[in-house]
Amino acid sequence: MAEGEVEKSEGMLATASLHHTSVVKREHDQVSLNNQVRLSYYFSFYSFIARKIIINSLRKLS
C-alpha cells in the first residue's frame, strides 16, 4: 500500500471510530434520559399514593 493510501485508510478508520463513539454516546444518553423520566414517573406515582394513604388515615383518626 502506498503511503497516501495508508493515511487515507487510517483517516477512514478514525472517522468510523469517532462516528461509532458518538452513536454509542447518543444511545447511552437516550437510555439515561429514559431512565430519569421513568424514575420521575414512579416517584410521582408513589408520592401520590402515599399522600392518599396519609390523608385517608388522618380522616379515620378524626
mmCIF file as Biopython writes it, N, C-alpha, C and O atoms, coordinates in Angstrom:
data_model
#
loop_
_atom_site.group_PDB
_atom_site.id
_atom_site.type_symbol
_atom_site.label_atom_id
_atom_site.label_alt_id
_atom_site.label_comp_id
_atom_site.label_asym_id
_atom_site.label_entity_id
_atom_site.label_seq_id
_atom_site.pdbx_PDB_ins_code
_atom_site.Cartn_x
_atom_site.Cartn_y
_atom_site.Cartn_z
_atom_site.occupancy
_atom_site.B_iso_or_equiv
_atom_site.auth_seq_id
_atom_site.auth_asym_id
_atom_site.pdbx_PDB_model_num
ATOM 1   N N  . MET A ? 1  ? 0.849   -1.179 0.000  1.0 0.0 1  A 1 
ATOM 2   C CA . MET A ? 1  ? 0.000   0.000  0.000  1.0 0.0 1  A 1 
ATOM 3   C C  . MET A ? 1  ? 0.893   1.240  0.000  1.0 0.0 1  A 1 
ATOM 4   O O  . MET A ? 1  ? 1.887   1.301  0.724  1.0 0.0 1  A 1 
ATOM 5   N N  . ALA A ? 2  ? 0.541   2.189  -0.788 1.0 0.0 2  A 1 
ATOM 6   C CA . ALA A ? 2  ? 1.300   3.436  -0.838 1.0 0.0 2  A 1 
ATOM 7   C C  . ALA A ? 2  ? 1.032   4.241  0.424  1.0 0.0 2  A 1 
ATOM 8   O O  . ALA A ? 2  ? 0.029   4.044  1.109  1.0 0.0 2  A 1 
ATOM 9   N N  . GLU A ? 3  ? 1.952   5.150  0.714  1.0 0.0 3  A 1 
ATOM 10  C CA . GLU A ? 3  ? 1.828   5.944  1.942  1.0 0.0 3  A 1 
ATOM 11  C C  . GLU A ? 3  ? 0.521   6.739  1.981  1.0 0.0 3  A 1 
ATOM 12  O O  . GLU A ? 3  ? -0.111  6.837  3.033  1.0 0.0 3  A 1 
ATOM 13  N N  . GLY A ? 4  ? 0.119   7.299  0.854  1.0 0.0 4  A 1 
ATOM 14  C CA . GLY A ? 4  ? -1.130  8.063  0.793  1.0 0.0 4  A 1 
ATOM 15  C C  . GLY A ? 4  ? -2.340  7.193  1.079  1.0 0.0 4  A 1 
ATOM 16  O O  . GLY A ? 4  ? -3.293  7.627  1.726  1.0 0.0 4  A 1 
ATOM 17  N N  . GLU A ? 5  ? -2.292  5.940  0.583  1.0 0.0 5  A 1 
ATOM 18  C CA . GLU A ? 5  ? -3.409  5.015  0.829  1.0 0.0 5  A 1 
ATOM 19  C C  . GLU A ? 5  ? -3.494  4.638  2.305  1.0 0.0 5  A 1 
ATOM 20  O O  . GLU A ? 5  ? -4.585  4.503  2.859  1.0 0.0 5  A 1 
ATOM 21  N N  . VAL A ? 6  ? -2.330  4.467  2.937  1.0 0.0 6  A 1 
ATOM 22  C CA . VAL A ? 6  ? -2.294  4.138  4.366  1.0 0.0 6  A 1 
ATOM 23  C C  . VAL A ? 6  ? -2.898  5.283  5.171  1.0 0.0 6  A 1 
ATOM 24  O O  . VAL A ? 6  ? -3.710  5.055  6.067  1.0 0.0 6  A 1 
ATOM 25  N N  . GLU A ? 7  ? -2.502  6.509  4.853  1.0 0.0 7  A 1 
ATOM 26  C CA . GLU A ? 7  ? -3.040  7.671  5.571  1.0 0.0 7  A 1 
ATOM 27  C C  . GLU A ? 7  ? -4.547  7.791  5.362  1.0 0.0 7  A 1 
ATOM 28  O O  . GLU A ? 7  ? -5.291  8.117  6.287  1.0 0.0 7  A 1 
ATOM 29  N N  . LYS A ? 8  ? -4.987  7.519  4.123  1.0 0.0 8  A 1 
ATOM 30  C CA . LYS A ? 8  ? -6.421  7.587  3.832  1.0 0.0 8  A 1 
ATOM 31  C C  . LYS A ? 8  ? -7.169  6.519  4.627  1.0 0.0 8  A 1 
ATOM 32  O O  . LYS A ? 8  ? -8.227  6.793  5.194  1.0 0.0 8  A 1 
ATOM 33  N N  . SER A ? 9  ? -6.619  5.294  4.670  1.0 0.0 9  A 1 
ATOM 34  C CA . SER A ? 9  ? -7.251  4.204  5.426  1.0 0.0 9  A 1 
ATOM 35  C C  . SER A ? 9  ? -7.300  4.524  6.913  1.0 0.0 9  A 1 
ATOM 36  O O  . SER A ? 9  ? -8.306  4.280  7.578  1.0 0.0 9  A 1 
ATOM 37  N N  . GLU A ? 10 ? -6.204  5.073  7.426  1.0 0.0 10 A 1 
ATOM 38  C CA . GLU A ? 10 ? -6.172  5.445  8.844  1.0 0.0 10 A 1 
ATOM 39  C C  . GLU A ? 10 ? -7.190  6.538  9.137  1.0 0.0 10 A 1 
ATOM 40  O O  . GLU A ? 10 ? -7.849  6.518  10.176 1.0 0.0 10 A 1 
ATOM 41  N N  . GLY A ? 11 ? -7.316  7.492  8.220  1.0 0.0 11 A 1 
ATOM 42  C CA . GLY A ? 11 ? -8.297  8.565  8.396  1.0 0.0 11 A 1 
ATOM 43  C C  . GLY A ? 11 ? -9.714  8.029  8.378  1.0 0.0 11 A 1 
ATOM 44  O O  . GLY A ? 11 ? -10.555 8.446  9.174  1.0 0.0 11 A 1 
ATOM 45  N N  . MET A ? 12 ? -9.980  7.091  7.455  1.0 0.0 12 A 1 
ATOM 46  C CA . MET A ? 12 ? -11.318 6.493  7.385  1.0 0.0 12 A 1 
ATOM 47  C C  . MET A ? 12 ? -11.617 5.703  8.656  1.0 0.0 12 A 1 
ATOM 48  O O  . MET A ? 12 ? -12.733 5.746  9.174  1.0 0.0 12 A 1 
ATOM 49  N N  . LEU A ? 13 ? -10.612 4.982  9.155  1.0 0.0 13 A 1 
ATOM 50  C CA . LEU A ? 13 ? -10.791 4.213  10.387 1.0 0.0 13 A 1 
ATOM 51  C C  . LEU A ? 13 ? -11.056 5.142  11.567 1.0 0.0 13 A 1 
ATOM 52  O O  . LEU A ? 13 ? -11.922 4.866  12.397 1.0 0.0 13 A 1 
ATOM 53  N N  . ALA A ? 14 ? -10.311 6.239  11.641 1.0 0.0 14 A 1 
ATOM 54  C CA . ALA A ? 14 ? -10.510 7.204  12.731 1.0 0.0 14 A 1 
ATOM 55  C C  . ALA A ? 14 ? -11.900 7.819  12.645 1.0 0.0 14 A 1 
ATOM 56  O O  . ALA A ? 14 ? -12.562 8.003  13.666 1.0 0.0 14 A 1 
ATOM 57  N N  . THR A ? 15 ? -12.350 8.140  11.424 1.0 0.0 15 A 1 
ATOM 58  C CA . THR A ? 15 ? -13.685 8.720  11.243 1.0 0.0 15 A 1 
ATOM 59  C C  . THR A ? 15 ? -14.762 7.725  11.659 1.0 0.0 15 A 1 
ATOM 60  O O  . THR A ? 15 ? -15.716 8.088  12.347 1.0 0.0 15 A 1 
ATOM 61  N N  . ALA A ? 16 ? -14.610 6.466  11.240 1.0 0.0 16 A 1 
ATOM 62  C CA . ALA A ? 16 ? -15.587 5.430  11.598 1.0 0.0 16 A 1 
ATOM 63  C C  . ALA A ? 16 ? -15.612 5.212  13.105 1.0 0.0 16 A 1 
ATOM 64  O O  . ALA A ? 16 ? -16.677 5.044  13.698 1.0 0.0 16 A 1 
ATOM 65  N N  . SER A ? 17 ? -14.434 5.217  13.718 1.0 0.0 17 A 1 
ATOM 66  C CA . SER A ? 17 ? -14.352 5.033  15.166 1.0 0.0 17 A 1 
ATOM 67  C C  . SER A ? 17 ? -15.020 6.183  15.906 1.0 0.0 17 A 1 
ATOM 68  O O  . SER A ? 17 ? -15.747 5.966  16.875 1.0 0.0 17 A 1 
ATOM 69  N N  . LEU A ? 18 ? -14.772 7.407  15.446 1.0 0.0 18 A 1 
ATOM 70  C CA . LEU A ? 18 ? -15.381 8.587  16.063 1.0 0.0 18 A 1 
ATOM 71  C C  . LEU A ? 18 ? -16.897 8.548  15.909 1.0 0.0 18 A 1 
ATOM 72  O O  . LEU A ? 18 ? -17.630 8.863  16.847 1.0 0.0 18 A 1 
ATOM 73  N N  . HIS A ? 19 ? -17.368 8.157  14.712 1.0 0.0 19 A 1 
ATOM 74  C CA . HIS A ? 19 ? -18.814 8.056  14.472 1.0 0.0 19 A 1 
ATOM 75  C C  . HIS A ? 19 ? -19.429 7.012  15.401 1.0 0.0 19 A 1 
ATOM 76  O O  . HIS A ? 19 ? -20.475 7.248  16.004 1.0 0.0 19 A 1 
ATOM 77  N N  . HIS A ? 20 ? -18.768 5.849  15.511 1.0 0.0 20 A 1 
ATOM 78  C CA . HIS A ? 20 ? -19.274 4.788  16.392 1.0 0.0 20 A 1 
ATOM 79  C C  . HIS A ? 20 ? -19.349 5.288  17.831 1.0 0.0 20 A 1 
ATOM 80  O O  . HIS A ? 20 ? -20.339 5.053  18.524 1.0 0.0 20 A 1 
ATOM 81  N N  . THR A ? 21 ? -18.303 5.979  18.277 1.0 0.0 21 A 1 
ATOM 82  C CA . THR A ? 21 ? -18.276 6.509  19.641 1.0 0.0 21 A 1 
ATOM 83  C C  . THR A ? 21 ? -19.420 7.487  19.866 1.0 0.0 21 A 1 
ATOM 84  O O  . THR A ? 21 ? -20.066 7.458  20.913 1.0 0.0 21 A 1 
ATOM 85  N N  . SER A ? 22 ? -19.676 8.361  18.882 1.0 0.0 22 A 1 
ATOM 86  C CA . SER A ? 22 ? -20.752 9.342  19.059 1.0 0.0 22 A 1 
ATOM 87  C C  . SER A ? 22 ? -22.119 8.669  19.048 1.0 0.0 22 A 1 
ATOM 88  O O  . SER A ? 22 ? -23.018 9.090  19.775 1.0 0.0 22 A 1 
ATOM 89  N N  . VAL A ? 23 ? -22.291 7.622  18.229 1.0 0.0 23 A 1 
ATOM 90  C CA . VAL A ? 23 ? -23.564 6.887  18.206 1.0 0.0 23 A 1 
ATOM 91  C C  . VAL A ? 23 ? -23.791 6.192  19.543 1.0 0.0 23 A 1 
ATOM 92  O O  . VAL A ? 23 ? -24.889 6.249  20.096 1.0 0.0 23 A 1 
ATOM 93  N N  . VAL A ? 24 ? -22.759 5.539  20.058 1.0 0.0 24 A 1 
ATOM 94  C CA . VAL A ? 24 ? -22.876 4.841  21.344 1.0 0.0 24 A 1 
ATOM 95  C C  . VAL A ? 24 ? -23.177 5.839  22.453 1.0 0.0 24 A 1 
ATOM 96  O O  . VAL A ? 24 ? -24.012 5.569  23.316 1.0 0.0 24 A 1 
ATOM 97  N N  . LYS A ? 25 ? -22.504 6.996  22.443 1.0 0.0 25 A 1 
ATOM 98  C CA . LYS A ? 25 ? -22.751 8.017  23.469 1.0 0.0 25 A 1 
ATOM 99  C C  . LYS A ? 25 ? -24.182 8.532  23.373 1.0 0.0 25 A 1 
ATOM 100 O O  . LYS A ? 25 ? -24.846 8.714  24.393 1.0 0.0 25 A 1 
ATOM 101 N N  . ARG A ? 26 ? -24.662 8.768  22.152 1.0 0.0 26 A 1 
ATOM 102 C CA . ARG A ? 26 ? -26.032 9.252  21.965 1.0 0.0 26 A 1 
ATOM 103 C C  . ARG A ? 26 ? -27.035 8.216  22.491 1.0 0.0 26 A 1 
ATOM 104 O O  . ARG A ? 26 ? -28.007 8.571  23.158 1.0 0.0 26 A 1 
ATOM 105 N N  . GLU A ? 27 ? -26.792 6.935  22.187 1.0 0.0 27 A 1 
ATOM 106 C CA . GLU A ? 27 ? -27.681 5.879  22.680 1.0 0.0 27 A 1 
ATOM 107 C C  . GLU A ? 27 ? -27.639 5.813  24.204 1.0 0.0 27 A 1 
ATOM 108 O O  . GLU A ? 27 ? -28.674 5.642  24.848 1.0 0.0 27 A 1 
ATOM 109 N N  . HIS A ? 28 ? -26.448 5.948  24.777 1.0 0.0 28 A 1 
ATOM 110 C CA . HIS A ? 28 ? -26.307 5.921  26.232 1.0 0.0 28 A 1 
ATOM 111 C C  . HIS A ? 28 ? -27.040 7.101  26.861 1.0 0.0 28 A 1 
ATOM 112 O O  . HIS A ? 28 ? -27.726 6.947  27.871 1.0 0.0 28 A 1 
ATOM 113 N N  . ASP A ? 29 ? -26.891 8.286  26.256 1.0 0.0 29 A 1 
ATOM 114 C CA . ASP A ? 29 ? -27.579 9.476  26.770 1.0 0.0 29 A 1 
ATOM 115 C C  . ASP A ? 29 ? -29.091 9.301  26.712 1.0 0.0 29 A 1 
ATOM 116 O O  . ASP A ? 29 ? -29.800 9.722  27.626 1.0 0.0 29 A 1 
ATOM 117 N N  . GLN A ? 30 ? -29.593 8.676  25.633 1.0 0.0 30 A 1 
ATOM 118 C CA . GLN A ? 30 ? -31.031 8.466  25.493 1.0 0.0 30 A 1 
ATOM 119 C C  . GLN A ? 30 ? -31.529 7.479  26.543 1.0 0.0 30 A 1 
ATOM 120 O O  . GLN A ? 30 ? -32.597 7.677  27.123 1.0 0.0 30 A 1 
ATOM 121 N N  . VAL A ? 31 ? -30.768 6.424  26.790 1.0 0.0 31 A 1 
ATOM 122 C CA . VAL A ? 31 ? -31.140 5.451  27.823 1.0 0.0 31 A 1 
ATOM 123 C C  . VAL A ? 31 ? -31.156 6.130  29.187 1.0 0.0 31 A 1 
ATOM 124 O O  . VAL A ? 31 ? -32.067 5.905  29.984 1.0 0.0 31 A 1 
ATOM 125 N N  . SER A ? 32 ? -30.149 6.961  29.459 1.0 0.0 32 A 1 
ATOM 126 C CA . SER A ? 32 ? -30.103 7.677  30.739 1.0 0.0 32 A 1 
ATOM 127 C C  . SER A ? 32 ? -31.307 8.596  30.895 1.0 0.0 32 A 1 
ATOM 128 O O  . SER A ? 32 ? -31.912 8.661  31.966 1.0 0.0 32 A 1 
ATOM 129 N N  . LEU A ? 33 ? -31.652 9.304  29.828 1.0 0.0 33 A 1 
ATOM 130 C CA . LEU A ? 33 ? -32.809 10.197 29.869 1.0 0.0 33 A 1 
ATOM 131 C C  . LEU A ? 33 ? -34.092 9.400  30.098 1.0 0.0 33 A 1 
ATOM 132 O O  . LEU A ? 33 ? -34.935 9.795  30.904 1.0 0.0 33 A 1 
ATOM 133 N N  . ASN A ? 34 ? -34.240 8.279  29.391 1.0 0.0 34 A 1 
ATOM 134 C CA . ASN A ? 34 ? -35.422 7.433  29.572 1.0 0.0 34 A 1 
ATOM 135 C C  . ASN A ? 34 ? -35.521 6.936  31.013 1.0 0.0 34 A 1 
ATOM 136 O O  . ASN A ? 34 ? -36.609 6.901  31.586 1.0 0.0 34 A 1 
ATOM 137 N N  . ASN A ? 35 ? -34.387 6.554  31.596 1.0 0.0 35 A 1 
ATOM 138 C CA . ASN A ? 35 ? -34.389 6.083  32.983 1.0 0.0 35 A 1 
ATOM 139 C C  . ASN A ? 35 ? -34.773 7.203  33.945 1.0 0.0 35 A 1 
ATOM 140 O O  . ASN A ? 35 ? -35.505 6.971  34.907 1.0 0.0 35 A 1 
ATOM 141 N N  . GLN A ? 36 ? -34.283 8.419  33.689 1.0 0.0 36 A 1 
ATOM 142 C CA . GLN A ? 36 ? -34.635 9.551  34.547 1.0 0.0 36 A 1 
ATOM 143 C C  . GLN A ? 36 ? -36.124 9.847  34.472 1.0 0.0 36 A 1 
ATOM 144 O O  . GLN A ? 36 ? -36.758 10.122 35.490 1.0 0.0 36 A 1 
ATOM 145 N N  . VAL A ? 37 ? -36.682 9.791  33.270 1.0 0.0 37 A 1 
ATOM 146 C CA . VAL A ? 37 ? -38.117 10.035 33.100 1.0 0.0 37 A 1 
ATOM 147 C C  . VAL A ? 37 ? -38.914 8.952  33.814 1.0 0.0 37 A 1 
ATOM 148 O O  . VAL A ? 37 ? -39.894 9.247  34.500 1.0 0.0 37 A 1 
ATOM 149 N N  . ARG A ? 38 ? -38.496 7.700  33.655 1.0 0.0 38 A 1 
ATOM 150 C CA . ARG A ? 38 ? -39.180 6.581  34.303 1.0 0.0 38 A 1 
ATOM 151 C C  . ARG A ? 38 ? -39.131 6.727  35.823 1.0 0.0 38 A 1 
ATOM 152 O O  . ARG A ? 38 ? -40.145 6.541  36.496 1.0 0.0 38 A 1 
ATOM 153 N N  . LEU A ? 39 ? -37.964 7.057  36.363 1.0 0.0 39 A 1 
ATOM 154 C CA . LEU A ? 39 ? -37.841 7.230  37.813 1.0 0.0 39 A 1 
ATOM 155 C C  . LEU A ? 39 ? -38.695 8.392  38.304 1.0 0.0 39 A 1 
ATOM 156 O O  . LEU A ? 39 ? -39.312 8.308  39.366 1.0 0.0 39 A 1 
ATOM 157 N N  . SER A ? 40 ? -38.729 9.463  37.540 1.0 0.0 40 A 1 
ATOM 158 C CA . SER A ? 40 ? -39.553 10.614 37.904 1.0 0.0 40 A 1 
ATOM 159 C C  . SER A ? 40 ? -41.024 10.228 37.928 1.0 0.0 40 A 1 
ATOM 160 O O  . SER A ? 40 ? -41.762 10.627 38.829 1.0 0.0 40 A 1 
ATOM 161 N N  . TYR A ? 41 ? -41.447 9.455  36.942 1.0 0.0 41 A 1 
ATOM 162 C CA . TYR A ? 41 ? -42.839 8.995  36.883 1.0 0.0 41 A 1 
ATOM 163 C C  . TYR A ? 41 ? -43.162 8.128  38.101 1.0 0.0 41 A 1 
ATOM 164 O O  . TYR A ? 41 ? -44.180 8.328  38.763 1.0 0.0 41 A 1 
ATOM 165 N N  . TYR A ? 42 ? -42.276 7.156  38.390 1.0 0.0 42 A 1 
ATOM 166 C CA . TYR A ? 42 ? -42.517 6.274  39.539 1.0 0.0 42 A 1 
ATOM 167 C C  . TYR A ? 42 ? -42.571 7.067  40.836 1.0 0.0 42 A 1 
ATOM 168 O O  . TYR A ? 42 ? -43.433 6.824  41.680 1.0 0.0 42 A 1 
ATOM 169 N N  . PHE A ? 43 ? -41.648 8.018  40.999 1.0 0.0 43 A 1 
ATOM 170 C CA . PHE A ? 43 ? -41.632 8.823  42.212 1.0 0.0 43 A 1 
ATOM 171 C C  . PHE A ? 43 ? -42.937 9.601  42.353 1.0 0.0 43 A 1 
ATOM 172 O O  . PHE A ? 43 ? -43.518 9.653  43.437 1.0 0.0 43 A 1 
ATOM 173 N N  . SER A ? 44 ? -43.394 10.203 41.262 1.0 0.0 44 A 1 
ATOM 174 C CA . SER A ? 44 ? -44.653 10.964 41.301 1.0 0.0 44 A 1 
ATOM 175 C C  . SER A ? 44 ? -45.826 10.060 41.644 1.0 0.0 44 A 1 
ATOM 176 O O  . SER A ? 44 ? -46.677 10.418 42.458 1.0 0.0 44 A 1 
ATOM 177 N N  . PHE A ? 45 ? -45.867 8.893  41.025 1.0 0.0 45 A 1 
ATOM 178 C CA . PHE A ? 45 ? -46.964 7.954  41.255 1.0 0.0 45 A 1 
ATOM 179 C C  . PHE A ? 45 ? -46.997 7.503  42.717 1.0 0.0 45 A 1 
ATOM 180 O O  . PHE A ? 45 ? -48.045 7.549  43.361 1.0 0.0 45 A 1 
ATOM 181 N N  . TYR A ? 46 ? -45.848 7.067  43.235 1.0 0.0 46 A 1 
ATOM 182 C CA . TYR A ? 46 ? -45.823 6.577  44.614 1.0 0.0 46 A 1 
ATOM 183 C C  . TYR A ? 46 ? -46.015 7.705  45.622 1.0 0.0 46 A 1 
ATOM 184 O O  . TYR A ? 46 ? -46.564 7.476  46.700 1.0 0.0 46 A 1 
ATOM 185 N N  . SER A ? 47 ? -45.576 8.908  45.295 1.0 0.0 47 A 1 
ATOM 186 C CA . SER A ? 47 ? -45.843 10.054 46.170 1.0 0.0 47 A 1 
ATOM 187 C C  . SER A ? 47 ? -47.341 10.325 46.235 1.0 0.0 47 A 1 
ATOM 188 O O  . SER A ? 47 ? -47.878 10.622 47.302 1.0 0.0 47 A 1 
ATOM 189 N N  . PHE A ? 48 ? -48.013 10.222 45.095 1.0 0.0 48 A 1 
ATOM 190 C CA . PHE A ? 48 ? -49.463 10.407 45.035 1.0 0.0 48 A 1 
ATOM 191 C C  . PHE A ? 48 ? -50.166 9.358  45.901 1.0 0.0 48 A 1 
ATOM 192 O O  . PHE A ? 48 ? -51.063 9.692  46.675 1.0 0.0 48 A 1 
ATOM 193 N N  . ILE A ? 49 ? -49.766 8.111  45.772 1.0 0.0 49 A 1 
ATOM 194 C CA . ILE A ? 49 ? -50.363 7.022  46.563 1.0 0.0 49 A 1 
ATOM 195 C C  . ILE A ? 49 ? -50.111 7.258  48.052 1.0 0.0 49 A 1 
ATOM 196 O O  . ILE A ? 49 ? -51.019 7.093  48.867 1.0 0.0 49 A 1 
ATOM 197 N N  . ALA A ? 50 ? -48.891 7.639  48.408 1.0 0.0 50 A 1 
ATOM 198 C CA . ALA A ? 50 ? -48.561 7.878  49.818 1.0 0.0 50 A 1 
ATOM 199 C C  . ALA A ? 50 ? -49.408 9.010  50.386 1.0 0.0 50 A 1 
ATOM 200 O O  . ALA A ? 50 ? -49.893 8.912  51.513 1.0 0.0 50 A 1 
ATOM 201 N N  . ARG A ? 51 ? -49.591 10.084 49.619 1.0 0.0 51 A 1 
ATOM 202 C CA . ARG A ? 51 ? -50.438 11.190 50.087 1.0 0.0 51 A 1 
ATOM 203 C C  . ARG A ? 51 ? -51.867 10.719 50.323 1.0 0.0 51 A 1 
ATOM 204 O O  . ARG A ? 51 ? -52.488 11.089 51.319 1.0 0.0 51 A 1 
ATOM 205 N N  . LYS A ? 52 ? -52.389 9.904  49.410 1.0 0.0 52 A 1 
ATOM 206 C CA . LYS A ? 52 ? -53.758 9.390  49.565 1.0 0.0 52 A 1 
ATOM 207 C C  . LYS A ? 52 ? -53.882 8.543  50.829 1.0 0.0 52 A 1 
ATOM 208 O O  . LYS A ? 52 ? -54.862 8.658  51.565 1.0 0.0 52 A 1 
ATOM 209 N N  . ILE A ? 53 ? -52.900 7.705  51.076 1.0 0.0 53 A 1 
ATOM 210 C CA . ILE A ? 53 ? -52.922 6.849  52.272 1.0 0.0 53 A 1 
ATOM 211 C C  . ILE A ? 53 ? -52.871 7.702  53.533 1.0 0.0 53 A 1 
ATOM 212 O O  . ILE A ? 53 ? -53.622 7.460  54.478 1.0 0.0 53 A 1 
ATOM 213 N N  . ILE A ? 54 ? -51.995 8.694  53.550 1.0 0.0 54 A 1 
ATOM 214 C CA . ILE A ? 54 ? -51.869 9.568  54.726 1.0 0.0 54 A 1 
ATOM 215 C C  . ILE A ? 54 ? -53.157 10.344 54.956 1.0 0.0 54 A 1 
ATOM 216 O O  . ILE A ? 54 ? -53.635 10.434 56.087 1.0 0.0 54 A 1 
ATOM 217 N N  . ILE A ? 55 ? -53.719 10.904 53.894 1.0 0.0 55 A 1 
ATOM 218 C CA . ILE A ? 55 ? -54.966 11.675 54.031 1.0 0.0 55 A 1 
ATOM 219 C C  . ILE A ? 55 ? -56.089 10.789 54.547 1.0 0.0 55 A 1 
ATOM 220 O O  . ILE A ? 55 ? -56.834 11.187 55.443 1.0 0.0 55 A 1 
ATOM 221 N N  . ASN A ? 56 ? -56.216 9.586  53.987 1.0 0.0 56 A 1 
ATOM 222 C CA . ASN A ? 56 ? -57.267 8.667  54.447 1.0 0.0 56 A 1 
ATOM 223 C C  . ASN A ? 56 ? -57.050 8.248  55.896 1.0 0.0 56 A 1 
ATOM 224 O O  . ASN A ? 56 ? -58.010 8.117  56.655 1.0 0.0 56 A 1 
ATOM 225 N N  . SER A ? 57 ? -55.797 8.037  56.281 1.0 0.0 57 A 1 
ATOM 226 C CA . SER A ? 57 ? -55.503 7.666  57.670 1.0 0.0 57 A 1 
ATOM 227 C C  . SER A ? 57 ? -55.863 8.801  58.618 1.0 0.0 57 A 1 
ATOM 228 O O  . SER A ? 57 ? -56.423 8.560  59.688 1.0 0.0 57 A 1 
ATOM 229 N N  . LEU A ? 58 ? -55.547 10.038 58.237 1.0 0.0 58 A 1 
ATOM 230 C CA . LEU A ? 58 ? -55.875 11.188 59.083 1.0 0.0 58 A 1 
ATOM 231 C C  . LEU A ? 58 ? -57.388 11.375 59.196 1.0 0.0 58 A 1 
ATOM 232 O O  . LEU A ? 58 ? -57.891 11.751 60.254 1.0 0.0 58 A 1 
ATOM 233 N N  . ARG A ? 59 ? -58.099 11.117 58.122 1.0 0.0 59 A 1 
ATOM 234 C CA . ARG A ? 59 ? -59.563 11.228 58.166 1.0 0.0 59 A 1 
ATOM 235 C C  . ARG A ? 59 ? -60.162 10.193 59.111 1.0 0.0 59 A 1 
ATOM 236 O O  . ARG A ? 59 ? -61.126 10.483 59.820 1.0 0.0 59 A 1 
ATOM 237 N N  . LYS A ? 60 ? -59.604 9.004  59.124 1.0 0.0 60 A 1 
ATOM 238 C CA . LYS A ? 60 ? -60.114 7.947  60.006 1.0 0.0 60 A 1 
ATOM 239 C C  . LYS A ? 60 ? -59.856 8.287  61.472 1.0 0.0 60 A 1 
ATOM 240 O O  . LYS A ? 60 ? -60.639 7.917  62.347 1.0 0.0 60 A 1 
ATOM 241 N N  . LEU A ? 61 ? -58.756 8.992  61.736 1.0 0.0 61 A 1 
ATOM 242 C CA . LEU A ? 61 ? -58.430 9.361  63.112 1.0 0.0 61 A 1 
ATOM 243 C C  . LEU A ? 61 ? -59.345 10.471 63.634 1.0 0.0 61 A 1 
ATOM 244 O O  . LEU A ? 61 ? -59.551 10.595 64.841 1.0 0.0 61 A 1 
ATOM 245 N N  . SER A ? 62 ? -59.883 11.265 62.733 1.0 0.0 62 A 1 
ATOM 246 C CA . SER A ? 62 ? -60.713 12.412 63.148 1.0 0.0 62 A 1 
ATOM 247 C C  . SER A ? 62 ? -62.059 11.977 63.658 1.0 0.0 62 A 1 
ATOM 248 O O  . SER A ? 62 ? -62.873 12.816 64.044 1.0 0.0 62 A 1 
#
